[in-house]
Amino acid sequence: MGADKAEKAGEAAGTPTRLSKADADAELARLQIELVRMQEWIVHSGQRVVVVLEGRDTAGKGGTIKRITERLNPRHYRVVALTTPTERERGQWYFQRYVTHLPAAGEIVFFDRSWYNRAGVEHVMGFCTDDEYEDFLRTCPQLERAWVRSGILLLKYWLSVSDEEQERRFHARMKDPAKRWKLSEMDLEARAHWVDYAEAKDEMFAYTDLRDTPWFVVDADDKRTARLNLIAHLLSQVPYQEVPRPPVRLPPRQQRAYKRPPIDSQTWVPQRYTVD
């Protein structure tokens, strides 16, 4: 069912369907319902799913995860967006703090950036040694294969954004108080290493874009388009089926008399707004 639905939505093999903004919103809503069905099957079957989103700063990783998870049951998914490692974590095996976040049966885990930090920012900015970097490139494919053999469904997405679009988004964030927090010193420093990051990404793909653990590249210059394409593809990769559910019947409401306490006995939030 998952693959059939996504093929109808995306028509990946043919010419992409052009949508108006209204139609794109409607399609997103439809895909989000399919995501709910997908999650129900994951919970029912005990499948474990890991979704990795990587890409340059401003590529839209966080926003895409928000659209994916917007209607999902929060009890059965987690979003992992780790901060800078602590001193204790720096003394651990590199993959250790990521392995602890892998899913249990019936759970989806979304990584907003992941262990691939070592192949990107850590390598480019000199936060790891050459030996640590080379060990990562050798170990990562073996580790991911072990996860897949254990039954984890691993999906890795690279959101690709052009330098012109990234520049536009940087300036938009600088002007928007609600998004200014997204601009870290490291993000700004990355602008001076554009080519270094491109070369690091190519090297990372050379080692980790493998048949059993491939990277899926998403054109992310247009956010609406990127989100629809990624979600449709995600649905096509999970072999979900409709989970039978018993009909819901509301029991009769209890009829015993009840008297509410006086309004002035409780602390109410002031009504600063009313909406027509």
Buried (B, 14 or more C-beta within 10 A) or exposed (E): BBEEBBBEBBEEEEEEEEBEEEEBEEBBEBBBEBBEBBBBBBBBBEBBBBBBBBBBBBBBBBBBBBBBBEEBEEEBBBBBEBEEBEEEBEEEEBBEBBEEBBBEEBBBBBBBBBBBBBBBBBBBBEBBEEEEBEBBBEBBBEBBBEBBEEEBBBBBBBBBBEEEBBBBBBEEBEEEEEEEEBBEEEBEEBEEBEEBBEEBBEBBBEBBBEEEBEBBBBEBBBBBBBBBBBBBBBBBBBEBEEBEEEEEEEEEEEEEEEEEEEEEEEEEEEEEEEEE
